Amino acid sequence: MLRNPWGHGALVGIVSIATAVSAHAQAPTVAQLLAYRPTQKGVEVSTPTAAEQAQCQVEAQGGNAWVLKDPQGRLLRKFGSSRGRSIDQWSYFKDGREVYREVDTTGTKNRPDKFIWMGLGGMKIGVDRTGNGAIDQWLAISPEELSQEVLRSLVDKDWTRFKALLISEEELKSLGAPEREVARIRDLQKDTASRFQQVAARFANLNENTRWLHFEAGVPARLLAEVTGMKDDAIMYFRGLILAETAGKTDSIQLGEIVQVGEAWKLLDAPLAAEAAGPVAFQSTQSPSPAAGGDPAMNALLEKLAEIDKQPPTTAGPAAIRYHQERVGILKQIVAAAPAAERIAWYKQLVDSLNGGAQAGDEKALAELKALGEQLTKQQPTSPLTGYVLYRVITTEYSMQMHKVAKPEDQLALQNKYVEGLKAFVTAHPKADDAAEALLQLGMISEFQAKDDEAKTWYGHLVRDFASSRQAAKGAGALRRLNLVGQTWELGTNSAPLAGQTLTPAALQGKTVIVYYWASWCQGCVQDLTRLGALKQTYGDKGLEIVTINLDDQPATAREKLQQAGGKGIHVHVVGGLDSQAVIQYGMVIFPQMYLVNNKGVVANSNLDLSEIEEELKKLGF
């Protein structure tokens, strides 16, 4: 999904949108309203295609809101003010029904702090009290939705996301839990971070393509207040089971106790790494608390690892090297002590820290990584762990050596060595988790070396053999781009104006168009934009249009560059940067990039250079 951290920053002229609730203000455009995206991930909403947008309608509603309707008259978006000033509510619809709403509860922050799912979207309500866009407390969440959040936190190895699902001391006290019970669960949760990390390592196979299938919890239990010592009865599940599917393999993730607090179900602890002896929550006043389970030595190691991970480095260099060295020392001990079923997952964490240290400049870490790869190649040549290590050896060694060479011929020689390493890797480990990325790299490097036929071969392997991977989408886009001449050009995503008019099919009808993809970090972009503006000045009357598509994370930077360039044409911004749908659609790897589209909307040149533009325009009759 295309989004920025707040879901709203992509809008050009956000002040005008905020004041558009006035009955006398000019209506926002369809593109402006569609530029808004839900802050939270995974929200499914209706979004019209590029062709449908021209038939969408923006209407004022009630004097303090704007609504966007699709060609059938169904609601798509509604943005309004509950206080008659700036926008403080953002509503999103699916098939004409509201499924998700964001609210700025103060009306002063110009960003949402409360997130509400409704209707077919669910029943969750979350709040962001820190202002970073992440939910840190759930006011309402069902057991099924809680299990989905647990799964996503394990996929992303995101302790902060998981922590928001845990019951707090305040919530325990709101249930009337006795102080001894509050203290016991407080002590229990001191180790939750390390237990979460252990389970995340055990399920290291989970990835962004993992699908939540089902949550099984049986019948909820009522614990009587007269037994627990609480002021009211407690409703809870003693066990829950999450079923998830990854690449055809089903995993079962066991949850411990979850208890209902108002409209929200809360976890008491991390998912279970192994079958526990029995329920631990809200013990009877006559029952002693059970002893903590697990291997004390392993638990101590996990606690040390969790402590190290509380302060990860923010930059490369000595601090990053020390951080990874500390992790490697602990992880070696964990690997030695871990049960056989969990050892590979911990080995991967060890490899990742060796790789991280090498990337930070630690030559010893690279040497150790290479030695491990050589050892595994001899002992287990086809194992997934061997492929995991070897891919990181290849990529890390290339990255470290590339920083040391300056001569073009040396860089080319090193690049060719890297290509040979990648080829050997995909041959020896065709089903490895990293084979998709290796194939994508091979395709990209072939393009850099102007070997388009080879690039098509590698991208074809990627799309065919790893169809469900994220890399396959980029590979398919690259194939589309390499075969783009003679085909219709489309932006393929929503855009917001930076300067000039809104980009619509009607604005380009019957015109020859130079399409320029750029970002502020592209070298020479200001000069390019100036030259493109001059072309528009010269040939605009003859039917030439300039469309520039900016890929910056924030549009403000792009606007500054445009002002410097003073270029004419249609200038738009798309949200998502290099991960945006605009980039993925054509698998673009080099920027800036230009296409020449004739007056019938067909691409005449997909590998255009500024020095060639006027010659190419002559071929089209200019």
Secondary structure as the mmCIF struct_conf table of DSSP 4:
data_model
#
loop_
_struct_conf.conf_type_id
_struct_conf.id
_struct_conf.beg_label_comp_id
_struct_conf.beg_label_asym_id
_struct_conf.beg_label_seq_id
_struct_conf.end_label_comp_id
_struct_conf.end_label_asym_id
_struct_conf.end_label_seq_id
BEND BEND1 PRO A 5 GLY A 7
TURN_TY1_P TURN_TY1_P1 GLY A 9 ALA A 10
TURN_TY1_P TURN_TY1_P2 VAL A 12 GLY A 13
HELX_RH_AL_P HELX_RH_AL_P1 ILE A 14 THR A 19
TURN_TY1_P TURN_TY1_P3 ALA A 20 VAL A 21
BEND BEND2 SER A 22 SER A 22
TURN_TY1_P TURN_TY1_P4 ALA A 23 HIS A 24
BEND BEND3 ALA A 25 ALA A 25
HELX_LH_PP_P HELX_LH_PP_P1 GLN A 26 THR A 29
HELX_RH_AL_P HELX_RH_AL_P2 VAL A 30 LEU A 34
TURN_TY1_P TURN_TY1_P5 ALA A 35 ALA A 35
BEND BEND4 THR A 39 GLN A 40
TURN_TY1_P TURN_TY1_P6 LYS A 41 GLY A 42
HELX_RH_AL_P HELX_RH_AL_P3 ALA A 50 GLN A 53
TURN_TY1_P TURN_TY1_P7 ALA A 54 GLN A 55
STRN STRN1 GLN A 57 GLN A 61
TURN_TY1_P TURN_TY1_P8 GLY A 62 ASN A 64
STRN STRN2 ALA A 65 LYS A 69
TURN_TY1_P TURN_TY1_P9 PRO A 71 GLN A 72
BEND BEND5 GLY A 73 GLY A 73
STRN STRN3 LEU A 75 GLY A 80
BEND BEND6 SER A 82 SER A 86
STRN STRN4 GLN A 89 LYS A 94
TURN_TY1_P TURN_TY1_P10 ASP A 95 GLY A 96
STRN STRN5 ARG A 97 VAL A 103
BEND BEND7 THR A 105 ARG A 111
STRN STRN6 LYS A 114 TRP A 117
HELX_RH_3T_P HELX_RH_3T_P1 GLY A 119 GLY A 121
STRN STRN7 ILE A 125 VAL A 127
BEND BEND8 ARG A 129 ALA A 134
STRN STRN8 GLN A 137 ILE A 141
HELX_RH_AL_P HELX_RH_AL_P4 PRO A 143 VAL A 155
TURN_TY1_P TURN_TY1_P11 ASP A 156 LYS A 157
HELX_RH_AL_P HELX_RH_AL_P5 TRP A 159 LYS A 163
TURN_TY1_P TURN_TY1_P12 ALA A 164 LEU A 165
STRN STRN9 LEU A 166 LEU A 166
HELX_LH_PP_P HELX_LH_PP_P2 ILE A 167 SER A 168
HELX_RH_AL_P HELX_RH_AL_P6 GLU A 169 SER A 174
TURN_TY1_P TURN_TY1_P13 LEU A 175 GLY A 176
HELX_RH_AL_P HELX_RH_AL_P7 GLU A 179 GLN A 189
TURN_TY1_P TURN_TY1_P14 LYS A 190 ASP A 191
HELX_RH_AL_P HELX_RH_AL_P8 THR A 192 ARG A 202
TURN_TY1_P TURN_TY1_P15 PHE A 203 ASN A 205
TURN_TY1_P TURN_TY1_P16 GLU A 208 ASN A 209
STRN STRN10 ARG A 211 GLU A 216
BEND BEND9 VAL A 219 VAL A 219
STRN STRN11 ALA A 221 LEU A 223
HELX_RH_AL_P HELX_RH_AL_P9 ALA A 225 THR A 228
BEND BEND10 LYS A 231 ASP A 232
STRN STRN12 ALA A 234 TYR A 237
BEND BEND11 PHE A 238 PHE A 238
STRN STRN13 GLY A 240 THR A 246
TURN_TY1_P TURN_TY1_P17 ALA A 247 GLY A 248
STRN STRN14 LYS A 249 LEU A 255
STRN STRN15 ILE A 258 VAL A 261
TURN_TY1_P TURN_TY1_P18 GLY A 262 GLY A 262
STRN STRN16 GLU A 263 LEU A 267
BEND BEND12 LEU A 268 ASP A 269
HELX_LH_PP_P HELX_LH_PP_P3 ALA A 270 LEU A 272
BEND BEND13 ALA A 273 ALA A 274
BEND BEND14 ALA A 277 GLY A 278
BEND BEND15 ALA A 281 PHE A 282
TURN_TY1_P TURN_TY1_P19 THR A 285 GLN A 286
BEND BEND16 SER A 287 SER A 287
HELX_LH_PP_P HELX_LH_PP_P4 PRO A 288 ALA A 292
BEND BEND17 GLY A 294 GLY A 294
HELX_RH_AL_P HELX_RH_AL_P10 PRO A 296 ASP A 309
TURN_TY1_P TURN_TY1_P20 LYS A 310 LYS A 310
BEND BEND18 GLN A 311 GLN A 311
BEND BEND19 THR A 314 GLY A 317
HELX_RH_AL_P HELX_RH_AL_P11 PRO A 318 ALA A 337
BEND BEND20 ALA A 338 ALA A 338
HELX_RH_AL_P HELX_RH_AL_P12 ALA A 340 GLN A 359
TURN_TY1_P TURN_TY1_P21 ALA A 360 GLY A 361
HELX_RH_AL_P HELX_RH_AL_P13 GLU A 363 GLN A 379
TURN_TY1_P TURN_TY1_P22 PRO A 381 THR A 382
HELX_RH_AL_P HELX_RH_AL_P14 PRO A 384 MET A 402
TURN_TY1_P TURN_TY1_P23 HIS A 403 LYS A 404
BEND BEND21 LYS A 407 LYS A 407
HELX_RH_AL_P HELX_RH_AL_P15 PRO A 408 ALA A 428
TURN_TY1_P TURN_TY1_P24 PRO A 430 LYS A 431
BEND BEND22 ALA A 432 ALA A 432
TURN_TY1_P TURN_TY1_P25 ASP A 433 ASP A 434
HELX_RH_AL_P HELX_RH_AL_P16 ALA A 435 PHE A 448
TURN_TY1_P TURN_TY1_P26 GLN A 449 ALA A 450
HELX_RH_AL_P HELX_RH_AL_P17 ASP A 452 ASP A 465
TURN_TY1_P TURN_TY1_P27 ALA A 467 SER A 468
BEND BEND23 SER A 469 SER A 469
HELX_RH_AL_P HELX_RH_AL_P18 ARG A 470 LEU A 482
TURN_TY1_P TURN_TY1_P28 ASN A 483 ASN A 483
TURN_TY1_P TURN_TY1_P29 VAL A 485 GLY A 486
BEND BEND24 GLN A 487 GLN A 487
STRN STRN17 THR A 488 THR A 488
BEND BEND25 THR A 493 THR A 493
STRN STRN18 ALA A 496 ALA A 499
BEND BEND26 GLY A 500 GLN A 501
HELX_RH_AL_P HELX_RH_AL_P19 PRO A 505 LEU A 508
TURN_TY1_P TURN_TY1_P30 GLN A 509 GLY A 510
STRN STRN19 THR A 512 TRP A 518
TURN_TY1_P TURN_TY1_P31 SER A 520 TRP A 521
BEND BEND27 CYS A 522 CYS A 522
TURN_TY1_P TURN_TY1_P32 GLN A 523 GLY A 524
HELX_RH_AL_P HELX_RH_AL_P20 CYS A 525 TYR A 539
HELX_RH_3T_P HELX_RH_3T_P2 GLY A 540 LYS A 542
TURN_TY1_P TURN_TY1_P33 GLY A 543 GLY A 543
STRN STRN20 LEU A 544 ASN A 550
BEND BEND28 ASP A 553 GLN A 554
HELX_RH_AL_P HELX_RH_AL_P21 PRO A 555 ALA A 565
TURN_TY1_P TURN_TY1_P34 GLY A 566 GLY A 566
BEND BEND29 GLY A 569 GLY A 569
STRN STRN21 ILE A 570 HIS A 573
TURN_TY1_P TURN_TY1_P35 VAL A 575 GLY A 576
HELX_RH_3T_P HELX_RH_3T_P3 GLY A 577 ASP A 579
BEND BEND30 SER A 580 SER A 580
HELX_RH_AL_P HELX_RH_AL_P22 GLN A 581 GLN A 585
TURN_TY1_P TURN_TY1_P36 TYR A 586 GLY A 587
BEND BEND31 ILE A 590 PRO A 592
STRN STRN22 GLN A 593 VAL A 597
TURN_TY1_P TURN_TY1_P37 ASN A 599 LYS A 600
BEND BEND32 GLY A 601 GLY A 601
STRN STRN23 VAL A 602 VAL A 602
STRN STRN24 VAL A 603 ASN A 605
BEND BEND33 SER A 606 ASN A 607
HELX_RH_3T_P HELX_RH_3T_P4 LEU A 610 GLU A 612
HELX_RH_AL_P HELX_RH_AL_P23 ILE A 613 LYS A 619
TURN_TY1_P TURN_TY1_P38 LEU A 620 GLY A 621
#
